Amino acid sequence: MNNPAARDIDPVPSLRHPATIHVTEELPPVAEAAALAVPVVEGEDLPADLGTDWAQLAVVGFTGAVGQTAVLAGPDGRALVALGVGDPTMIDVTGIRDLAASFAHAVPHHATLAVELAGRDLSVSAAAFARAVVEGVLLARWRFFVGAGGDEPTLTRLTIVAPAAVDEVRAGAERGRVIARAAAISRDLSNCPASTLSAVRMGEVAQQVAPLAGLEVEVFGRAELAEMGCGGILGVNQGSVEEPRLIKVSYRPDSPTGHLGLVGKGIMYDSGGISLKPSDESHAQMKNDMTGAAAILGALTALRDLGCTTAVTAYLCCTDNMPSGSAMKLGDVLRMRNGTTVEVLNTDAEGRLVMADGLCLAVEDGVDAVVDVATLTGACLRTFGIELAGVLGNDAGLVEQLVRAGTATDEPLWELPLHRPYRSQLESAIADTTNMGGLNAGSITAALFLEAFVEDVPWAHVDIASTAWQPAVRTWRNKGASGFGALFLVEFANRFEATGARR
């Protein structure tokens, strides 16, 4: 790495100060739970715990509507957070996660929090309630900050008070902790400055987290990539002083029920190369062009602890994309891992080049299905805005599994058509294909390019360019690089079912 001082920044600070999660039958003392969430149902009597009435709450505009909060001083010095839940019969797991985040945001200076298991009927189990609470609180309190006080934890203890079903609640809370940690790792990496998190450092991080999660890691450098014929990764890396890395991460359960391949775009910083990006806010965001790789690595750290029975082989295709005298030029021809030649018409369409090599390798592993995750096209952002990611694929059953996983985790995916007549836009006069289609349907033509490297294997492509950067905090979602993808990937891998043999 060219900047030794950059090593002062930890790429995964979330691992340093994990909050402890406690499940108890009685509310602990103030020293262990300085703030307590008190659910308030719109239109019903207030809980006696609050020590106030509706007239007092009306003064501050609190009505009990979903997500509203009002902070009151309890008689014992504890902060009591009136938390509006609206109609509790309408609250699902997504709603609980959001409410838990609203509670955590309402008392930002309290490092010890408590939530009581809902005493009324909900549409979710006690375990699901606990899981959603833990996810919502931990992700709302996540922070990547390298300024003064940045190393101080924002949360040290979360207590869930469960007078009944304690074992069930404890299991759900533990599940939530593991999943939230996976998302936090993805966020950490996506927010880390590119001068710190090079492709080389990404390989080191993978090796660092592997022992914590029962993963196997192999890291391939420039020389090995040349021997492997990975011309896409090497071509994009030509303009950089930093070496590329292909990071193979494997999860191997004892009795696997399927074998899933994952491929992540890991462009550690994307200047656009010779096709230089404009010097605007979007250029400053390009440290997050490796969110696909970050989400996959984060998700893999959760699989063993959740008892996932799907074997997973992941390829994280990592390099930056920089302009220099040695950079890849427009009109250059690259030869990919499977021998396909690609004419480069735009050096800023680089993510598909590195992932083509990763897809080839995943297919060679004999996986039952392969899914790639990438911040791939601005067209996806124009289509969906910041709340939906796009998904395309050659197998309806696989796409449906991904959509369901996104719905379950509130990382929603929306299917776009893989309209193959548009493949003609990628025709080249001198090579097998170009790396760029026409002005329109950019998300579709990018997916069609990737499809050429999966042979007859069930495959889906998830374009997260729309969701990888959030302009403001939304419940448990952070501002900045979002790390989007870890949650739905954990859910997807745990419920993965092979849709059939290779076609």
Summary of the structure (lengths in Angstrom):
residues: 503
radius of gyration: 23.6
end to end distance: 44.1
largest distance: 78.5
contacts: 1873
relative contact order: 0.12
helix: 38%
strand: 21%
